Structure formats: structure tokens, C-alpha cells
Amino acid sequence: MVIGYEEQMMTDSDINNALRSIPSMDGLLNAAWARAFSGCLEREAVKKIIAEALDGLKRDICAGAQFSLPVDELAALRAENLLRERAAKTLKPVINATGVVVHTNLGRAPLADEAIRAVNEIAGTYNTLEYSPEKGGREGRNAHVEWLVCQLTGAEAALALNNNAGAVLLALSALAPGREVILSCGELVEIGDSFRIPEILSFSGAKMIAVGCTNVTRISDYRKAITENTALLLKVHPSNYRIEGFAKSASREELAELAASRNLVFMEDLGSGLLYQPSPAFANREQPVRDCLKAGSGIVTFSGDKLLGGPQVGVIAGSKDLLGRIKRHQLLRALRADKMTLAAFEATLRMYLAGRQGEIPVIRMLEVDKDALLKKARALRRMLKGAVAASMNAADFAISVVETEDAVGGGAYPTDILPGYGVAIRAGSGSAEMLARGLRTARIPVIPGIRDGCVILHVRALLSGDERLIAASFAEAVRASPH
Ligand SMILES: *Cc1c(COP(=O)(O)O)cnc(C)c1O
């Protein structure tokens, strides 16, 4: 291979000159832009970050990079940019204009106002997390939510912990260590990128016995696989997929009956925990937790931040006897929920208890009728037009109300589309991806969808007041876009 030398290649002496023009640390530390960070970064931190920026610059110079700015200016610019990046909070609010209600990457369920207030009330004070003022002594943290979960699901006992993955792990660890757990080949689910049922099973120390075929598993397949070492029959909600066509699975009732006749535990991982009877539009796929327990599931597990609309928790609910065994397991200590989570969860459950679940954001977004969405989309379109009316680029954008395909998300109703409305923006110059990027990186980030070369702002998952913020971010994106 012949390696050609480019004419503008840096010579050794160019490189040495460039390295010598890097400003001194003291000079940079004392510059006004660096001192401006003193409120959020202590001096040693500022020094380290500047050093990191200079190291990067040195590496680029030694690699022979060419720059369009003088090296001293570039050093200051890179140091300031890195300081700004490191000083900024990264976990921050965004506006969900994707139309996916339970969006795992965007934090799943936004909490109800009452749940937020409950967190605020206890976060900065001592509280009754593990204390009963009546008893004058210790009371388990689970007591704040157990009775409520039992009321709302018909379970005899319940336990709330860190998340549903932890709930499944703990239940299997407590009920089937070293024993066989039988489940259908059609339910060897992966949820997200890290929760795989076969791996959780092996992690718990249980031995997985997968029976049937991907599309068909009959109750006789389970029956034939039972040995004296079998502890548990497991049913897993196929959260994010559906097997269509010739497909059969054993029913909950059949599994419950088989488990009872052989003295086995029947456990069901429900994924989403539905605590109310949804309107007919939703009732076809997802059963309320209460119905699953009534049909004979010995214990069920579900998440708190999916259809339930609360904070991240996992719940195990079921018989007193099984929950008793689970509550004694040492792993619980590593999976317990913290006080802020329990405060939010208790407050959310109390909204159900009061029959006010319609005020929980996730449920409001799922049950909202199409006319209300259309109204919202029209209002958003007006605001977007208003926001750029004065801009030179206004004529560049075609802004219209469109029908959208929204989704529940969070592994519920995987293939059901929720018909909704949104606003489509077609950018005359510049691509939809460029505009979407502008929206995502605005001071208040807006996360849109993209379809047919248009940015689509779905209105279903917007919270009150979001329309005005979107308009501001849109104006910002338009100002920042090259023209
Ligand atoms: C979402 C889901 C999980 C994981 O729940 P997390 O609360 O995210 O840990 C487990 N099983 C099923 C069936 C799910 O849908």
C-alpha cells in the first residue's frame, strides 16, 4: 500500500508550535467565562475539567488535526463548552410528543399531583417510614401500601419493592430455589434490553423447564412435565409481542386447577398492573389484577409505573401463606423501595381507593376521547403558527393537524394502536430530522415523532401547559436552524 503525504500535513515543528500556543491553566482559570462557573463547580472541579479539555486538544494536535481557529481561542472555547456540559443537570424534564403514553426511556408514568405532594411532604423531614406512633416502635415499611393493594386487588397479602423485575426474582428465589419451574416456550420473554425470563429464572436458582412450542402450548404439556422436583407453574404476560395466527396457550383457569391438584404454586408475571376496569376500548387485552387473582393465580407480580400510573415499584400480591415465605427472604432487603417511592405509591393507590383514578395522568391519557385530542391538536397548531409568525422563516413551514397512531407503551397492548391526533410540521428547507433535533435540544426539550418526512407532535401524552412550551421550543429551533 502506498501512503500519500498530503500537502497541508502538519510537520513536527508545526505541532510543537501549536502545543506551545495552548494557554496556561492559570490564565484559563482566571478568565471571566471560567469564573462564571464558580456557583456550580468548585475550583478544583473547574481545573480538572479544563485539564480534560486541554488533554483532548493536545491529542488532536499530536494526531495532526487542522483547525479553523487559532489554538489559544480553540482551547478557551473547548474548555468553556466542556464546563457548560459538566455543570448542566442531565436528568431533566422533557415534553413527550411521541404519542407513547408509558414511554420507558422518558421515565414511564408521570406522577399525579397528589403523589408529587406526598413525596414533597416526607422527602425533607423525618417520617413514619418504619415507625408506628401508636405502637411507639418499629413497623415495616410495607405496611403503608399492603392494605391498599389488598383492597384494590382482592389479594390476602402484598409486598411492594424496587421494581417488577425484582419482584419476579424475589418470588422465584423464595418459592423455587433448586426446584423446577415450568413455563411455555411462547413466554420466554425479553423486556427492554436486560430483563429476560430465562436469565431471571437461572439467577433465582430455579431450574427452567420450557414446554410446548412457540405458538402452541397446551395444559397437557405442563402436566406431562411435572416431576416431584417441580415447585411452580409460571405464566408470563407476553408484554411486547403477540403471536398471531395458529396460536394456543393454556388458560389461567386450567393452570390454576392443575397447580392446585398437584400442590404446586401458580405464579403469573402480569407486567402492567391494571387496578381498575378500563373502558371497553381497552378491556379486550389486559385483565385487571383482581380478575387474575380471582381466576386462580396464587401470586401475581406487576409494575407500579406502567398502566398503574405510579412510581417505579414492583408488587407481589397473592395468598398470605406464599407472601409469608417471600417476605422472609433475605433478598428483600436488597430490593426494597425507598421512602419517596412508597409515599408516591401510597398516594396513587389512595386515588384508586377514592375512585379518582381518572385523574391519574396515564389513565387520563389512555381514556381521553378523540374529540378532546382533536381540540388539543388544533390549539397546538394555532400556537405553533403564532410562535413563528414573526420569523423570517415562517413561510418555510407547513403546519397542519393530522391523525396519528398512538400507543400505550410499557409492554401493554403491544399491537394495539390508539387513534389520536397531532400536528405535522413539514420544513421546506432542512430535513425533518434536523427540525426534530432542534426540538430535542431546545432549552425545554420536545421529543417528537417523525413520519413521511414530517415532524409529528402527538398530543395524547402532553401534560397541561405543554402546548405553550412546545411553541417556545419550536420558535427556538427555528431561530437556530440554518437559513
Ligand atoms: C415490564 C415488565 C417487567 C419488568 O418490570 P419492571 O418494573 O420494569 O422491572 C417484567 N415482566 C413483564 C411481563 C413486564 O411487562
The ligand as an ORCA input file, in Angstrom:
! r2SCAN-3c Opt
* xyz 0 1
  C     -42.273     -4.533     32.235
  C     -42.279     -5.956     32.597
  C     -41.341     -6.461     33.515
  C     -40.297     -5.584     34.144
  O     -40.886     -4.695     35.024
  P     -40.013     -3.501     35.675
  O     -40.977     -2.848     36.604
  O     -39.595     -2.654     34.542
  O     -38.876     -4.130     36.358
  C     -41.388     -7.790     33.820
  N     -42.298     -8.616     33.258
  C     -43.218     -8.182     32.368
  C     -44.186     -9.156     31.769
  C     -43.243     -6.831     32.006
  O     -44.140     -6.381     31.117
*
